[in-house]
Amino acid sequence: MKLAQLKMLAELVRQGSNVSRTAQALFIAQSAISRQIHLLEEELGNPLFLRRGKRLIEPTSLCTQVLDQINQIERAEANIRNLAANAANADTGVLHIGTTHTQARFFLPPIVAEFRRRFPRVELVIEQGVPNKLVDMLRDNLVDLAICTEAIGKPSDLTSMPCYGWSHALVCRADHSLAKTNGSLTLEQLAKQDLVTYSHQFAGGSHIRDTFSRAGLRPHIVLAAADSDVIKTYVRLGLGVGIIAAMSLDADKDGDLVSLPLGHLFGENVTRVAWRTSAVFPAFADACRQLMLRQGAKLAAANNPTALPEERRKN
């Protein structure tokens, strides 16, 4: 059993059991992959994939268990490299950050700018995905840090810290009836509108739906998206009123839209920064994590001095 075989197996599973895509990703011939997987199966005495003819269909139960061990090996390899880099005070390398579109667009820019100033020789890679996918990417050692609102604080094998709290806002065209609303909006009023908002995986989207459900209301969502800018675009087209993260409102670009606060209806959402509990960070990765937490504290203080979760204020 060779380490190269195990890494090949892990990549094959990541590529959906597709030998052709795996060969392209690893820059080797398809026949070499098929041969090495066959040799590994012979050594283990059990198949690693269910097959239909010569085609691989899906990993077997044994393969899934083997992958857990491979992931531990890959994490250990990364930790060893980072230990060596820290011992050498290295300020070169690659930092992978997993994020949703909202965080990448509205939260990370000042952090990236400061990070680049401090670590000009570090390559920064931003990987965008849905929150559940970001959890998987952390576990598979594909990203070093992840930042999002949904799902990230739940897995027990990850460590996370609350970064900042934020609330939703309604956006509508100036000619919409809600634009002249006096006082606070109610859930009943919103439930009667055509709503354009986040899909359930993004930016508190599931929280929005749960709030309506607990009130016994069924919202009329006409379009769901991952991107605040997309939501605002369709609001401008007259598709409905939008529910977006308040932080995604741009005073310069969104002056044509009317915004109304919705924090009293949907409460506060907490964005968290997460990493693998067992990870050994290079110094520049730890610095990036601290920049995220510092920027989160600034946002929270600017919006509401008491907005940070109690857990975050104590750290």
C-alpha positions as CSV (number, residue, x, y, z in Angstrom):
1,M,0.0,0.0,0.0
2,K,1.5,3.3,-1.1
3,L,0.6,6.8,0.0
4,A,0.2,7.8,-3.7
5,Q,-2.4,5.1,-4.2
6,L,-4.4,6.5,-1.2
7,K,-4.2,10.0,-2.5
8,M,-5.4,8.8,-5.9
9,L,-8.3,7.1,-4.3
10,A,-9.3,10.2,-2.4
11,E,-9.2,12.3,-5.5
12,L,-11.2,9.7,-7.4
13,V,-14.0,9.9,-4.8
14,R,-13.8,13.8,-4.9
15,Q,-14.3,13.6,-8.7
16,G,-17.5,11.5,-8.3
17,S,-15.9,8.2,-9.1
18,N,-15.1,9.6,-12.6
19,V,-11.8,8.2,-13.8
20,S,-11.5,10.7,-16.7
21,R,-11.9,13.8,-14.5
22,T,-9.5,12.3,-11.9
23,A,-6.9,11.7,-14.6
24,Q,-7.2,15.3,-15.7
25,A,-7.0,16.6,-12.1
26,L,-3.8,14.5,-11.4
27,F,-2.3,14.9,-14.9
28,I,-1.9,11.2,-15.4
29,A,-3.3,8.6,-17.7
30,Q,-6.7,7.0,-17.0
31,S,-5.1,3.5,-17.3
32,A,-2.7,4.4,-14.5
33,I,-5.5,5.2,-12.2
34,S,-7.5,2.1,-13.0
35,R,-4.4,0.0,-12.5
36,Q,-3.5,1.5,-9.1
37,I,-7.1,1.2,-7.8
38,H,-7.2,-2.4,-8.9
39,L,-3.9,-3.2,-7.1
40,L,-5.1,-1.5,-3.9
41,E,-8.4,-3.5,-4.1
42,E,-6.3,-6.7,-4.5
43,E,-4.2,-5.8,-1.5
44,L,-7.3,-5.1,0.7
45,G,-9.1,-8.1,-0.6
46,N,-12.3,-6.1,-1.1
47,P,-13.7,-3.8,-3.8
48,L,-13.6,-0.1,-3.2
49,F,-16.2,0.8,-5.7
50,L,-19.5,-0.7,-7.0
51,R,-19.2,-1.2,-10.7
52,R,-21.4,-1.5,-13.8
53,G,-19.2,-3.3,-16.2
54,K,-16.0,-1.4,-16.2
55,R,-17.6,1.8,-15.0
56,L,-17.3,2.9,-11.4
57,I,-20.7,3.7,-9.9
58,E,-20.1,4.7,-6.2
59,P,-17.7,4.0,-3.3
60,T,-18.3,1.0,-1.2
61,S,-18.7,1.1,2.6
62,L,-15.1,0.0,3.0
63,C,-14.0,2.8,0.7
64,T,-15.8,5.4,2.8
65,Q,-14.0,4.1,5.9
66,V,-10.7,4.1,4.2
67,L,-11.3,7.7,3.1
68,D,-11.7,8.7,6.8
69,Q,-8.2,7.4,7.4
70,I,-6.8,9.1,4.3
71,N,-8.2,12.4,5.5
72,Q,-6.4,12.0,8.8
73,I,-3.2,11.3,6.9
74,E,-3.6,14.4,4.7
75,R,-4.4,16.5,7.7
76,A,-1.3,15.2,9.5
77,E,0.8,16.0,6.4
78,A,-0.4,19.6,6.3
79,N,0.2,20.0,10.0
80,I,3.8,18.7,9.6
81,R,4.4,21.2,6.8
82,N,3.0,24.0,8.8
83,L,5.1,23.1,11.9
84,A,8.2,23.2,9.7
85,A,7.2,26.6,8.2
86,N,6.6,28.0,11.6
87,A,10.0,26.8,12.8
88,A,11.5,28.6,9.8
89,N,9.4,31.7,10.3
90,A,8.2,31.3,6.8
91,D,5.9,34.0,5.3
92,T,5.3,32.2,2.0
93,G,2.7,29.6,1.1
94,V,-0.9,29.3,0.1
95,L,-4.0,30.2,2.3
96,H,-7.4,28.8,1.3
97,I,-10.5,30.6,2.6
98,G,-13.9,29.0,2.2
99,T,-16.7,31.5,2.1
100,T,-20.2,32.3,0.8
101,H,-20.8,35.0,-1.8
102,T,-22.1,37.5,0.8
103,Q,-19.1,37.2,3.0
104,A,-16.7,37.4,0.0
105,R,-18.5,40.4,-1.4
106,F,-19.2,42.5,1.7
107,F,-17.0,41.3,4.6
108,L,-13.7,40.0,3.3
109,P,-12.4,42.9,1.1
110,P,-10.8,45.0,3.8
111,I,-9.4,41.8,5.4
112,V,-7.9,40.7,2.1
113,A,-6.4,44.1,1.5
114,E,-4.7,44.1,4.9
115,F,-3.6,40.5,4.6
116,R,-1.9,41.2,1.3
117,R,-0.2,44.2,2.8
118,R,1.2,42.2,5.6
119,F,2.0,38.9,3.7
120,P,2.7,39.9,0.0
121,R,4.4,36.5,-0.7
122,V,1.4,34.4,0.4
123,E,-1.0,33.3,-2.3
124,L,-4.6,33.8,-1.2
125,V,-7.3,31.5,-2.7
126,I,-11.0,32.2,-2.0
127,E,-13.2,29.1,-2.5
128,Q,-16.9,29.9,-2.6
129,G,-19.6,27.5,-1.8
130,V,-22.8,26.7,0.2
131,P,-22.3,26.5,4.0
132,N,-22.7,22.7,4.2
133,K,-20.1,22.4,1.4
134,L,-17.7,24.6,3.3
135,V,-17.9,22.2,6.3
136,D,-17.0,19.3,4.0
137,M,-14.1,21.4,2.5
138,L,-12.7,22.0,6.0
139,R,-12.9,18.4,6.8
140,D,-11.2,17.4,3.5
141,N,-8.4,19.8,4.1
142,L,-9.4,21.8,1.0
143,V,-9.7,25.1,2.9
144,D,-7.9,26.3,6.0
145,L,-10.5,28.7,7.3
146,A,-14.2,29.0,6.5
147,I,-16.6,31.9,7.2
148,C,-20.4,31.8,6.9
149,T,-23.6,32.1,8.8
150,E,-25.3,28.7,8.4
151,A,-24.1,25.3,9.5
152,I,-20.5,26.1,10.4
153,G,-20.9,26.1,14.2
154,K,-22.5,22.7,14.5
155,P,-19.9,20.0,13.7
156,S,-18.0,18.8,16.8
157,D,-14.8,18.2,14.8
158,L,-14.5,21.9,14.0
159,T,-13.6,24.8,16.2
160,S,-15.5,28.0,15.5
161,M,-15.8,31.5,17.0
162,P,-18.6,34.0,16.5
163,C,-17.3,36.8,14.3
164,Y,-20.2,39.4,14.2
165,G,-23.9,39.6,14.3
166,W,-26.1,41.1,11.6
167,S,-29.8,41.5,10.7
168,H,-31.9,41.4,7.6
169,A,-33.4,44.4,5.8
170,L,-36.2,44.7,3.3
171,V,-35.5,46.5,0.0
172,C,-38.1,47.6,-2.5
173,R,-38.6,50.1,-5.3
174,A,-39.6,53.7,-4.4
175,D,-42.9,53.2,-6.2
176,H,-43.8,50.1,-4.1
177,S,-46.6,50.4,-1.5
178,L,-44.3,49.3,1.3
179,A,-41.9,52.2,0.6
180,K,-44.2,54.5,2.4
181,T,-44.7,52.3,5.5
182,N,-44.9,54.1,8.7
183,G,-43.7,52.2,11.7
184,S,-42.3,48.7,11.8
185,L,-43.3,46.1,9.3
186,T,-45.1,42.9,10.4
187,L,-44.7,39.3,9.3
188,E,-48.3,39.4,8.2
189,Q,-47.5,42.3,5.9
190,L,-44.5,40.5,4.4
191,A,-46.4,37.2,3.9
192,K,-48.7,39.0,1.5
193,Q,-45.9,40.2,-0.7
194,D,-44.0,38.6,-3.6
195,L,-40.6,38.0,-1.9
196,V,-37.2,37.7,-3.4
197,T,-34.7,36.4,-0.9
198,Y,-31.9,33.9,-0.2
199,S,-32.1,30.2,-0.8
200,H,-32.3,28.3,2.5
201,Q,-28.6,27.5,2.6
202,F,-27.4,31.1,2.5
203,A,-27.3,34.2,4.7
204,G,-30.0,33.3,7.2
205,G,-32.3,32.0,4.4
206,S,-33.5,29.1,6.5
207,H,-34.0,31.4,9.5
208,I,-36.3,33.6,7.4
209,R,-38.5,30.6,6.5
210,D,-38.5,29.2,10.1
211,T,-39.7,32.5,11.4
212,F,-42.7,32.6,9.1
213,S,-43.4,28.9,9.9
214,R,-43.4,29.5,13.6
215,A,-45.9,32.3,13.1
216,G,-48.2,30.0,11.1
217,L,-47.5,31.9,7.9
218,R,-46.5,30.8,4.5
219,P,-44.4,33.3,2.6
220,H,-44.8,33.7,-1.1
221,I,-41.2,33.4,-2.3
222,V,-41.1,34.0,-6.0
223,L,-37.3,33.8,-6.4
224,A,-34.5,32.5,-4.2
225,A,-30.8,33.2,-4.8
226,A,-27.4,33.0,-3.2
227,D,-26.4,36.5,-4.1
228,S,-27.5,39.8,-2.6
229,D,-26.8,41.7,-5.8
230,V,-28.9,39.3,-7.8
231,I,-31.8,39.8,-5.3
232,K,-31.5,43.6,-5.7
233,T,-31.5,43.2,-9.5
234,Y,-34.8,41.4,-9.6
235,V,-36.3,43.8,-7.0
236,R,-35.5,46.6,-9.5
237,L,-37.2,44.7,-12.2
238,G,-40.4,44.7,-10.2
239,L,-40.4,41.0,-9.3
240,G,-41.2,41.7,-5.7
241,V,-39.7,43.0,-2.5
242,G,-36.3,41.7,-1.3
243,I,-35.1,40.4,2.0
244,I,-31.3,40.7,2.2
245,A,-28.5,41.0,4.7
246,A,-28.5,44.6,5.8
247,M,-24.7,44.7,5.4
248,S,-25.1,44.1,1.7
249,L,-26.8,47.5,1.2
250,D,-24.5,50.0,-0.6
251,A,-25.2,53.7,0.0
252,D,-23.6,54.7,-3.3
253,K,-25.1,52.0,-5.5
254,D,-28.5,51.3,-3.9
255,G,-29.8,54.8,-3.6
256,D,-32.7,54.0,-5.9
257,L,-34.0,51.4,-3.5
258,V,-35.9,52.0,-0.2
259,S,-34.7,49.9,2.7
260,L,-36.5,49.1,5.9
261,P,-35.0,47.2,9.0
262,L,-36.3,43.7,9.7
263,G,-34.2,42.9,12.8
264,H,-37.3,43.1,15.0
265,L,-38.9,40.3,12.9
266,F,-36.0,37.9,12.1
267,G,-33.6,38.7,15.0
268,E,-29.8,38.5,14.8
269,N,-27.8,36.1,12.6
270,V,-24.3,35.2,13.7
271,T,-21.5,34.8,11.2
272,R,-18.7,32.4,12.4
273,V,-15.1,31.7,11.5
274,A,-14.3,28.0,11.6
275,W,-11.2,25.7,11.3
276,R,-10.3,22.1,11.9
277,T,-9.8,21.5,15.6
278,S,-6.7,19.5,14.9
279,A,-5.1,21.9,12.5
280,V,-1.7,23.4,13.0
281,F,-1.8,26.9,11.4
282,P,1.1,28.6,9.7
283,A,1.6,32.0,11.2
284,F,0.0,33.8,8.3
285,A,-3.2,31.7,8.6
286,D,-3.5,32.6,12.3
287,A,-3.0,36.2,11.4
288,C,-5.8,36.1,8.8
289,R,-8.1,34.5,11.4
290,Q,-7.4,37.3,13.8
291,L,-8.0,39.9,11.1
292,M,-11.5,38.3,10.5
293,L,-12.4,38.5,14.2
294,R,-11.1,42.1,14.5
295,Q,-13.1,43.2,11.5
296,G,-16.1,41.5,12.9
297,A,-15.7,43.3,16.2
298,K,-15.5,46.6,14.3
299,L,-18.7,45.9,12.4
300,A,-20.5,44.9,15.5
301,A,-19.4,48.0,17.4
302,A,-20.4,50.3,14.5
303,N,-23.9,48.8,14.2
304,N,-24.5,48.1,17.9
305,P,-22.0,48.1,20.8
306,T,-23.8,45.2,22.4
307,A,-24.4,43.2,19.1
308,L,-21.6,40.8,19.6
309,P,-22.7,37.5,21.1
310,E,-21.7,37.1,24.7
311,E,-19.3,34.3,23.8
312,R,-17.4,36.6,21.4
313,R,-17.2,39.5,23.9
314,K,-15.5,37.4,26.5
315,N,-12.7,36.4,24.0
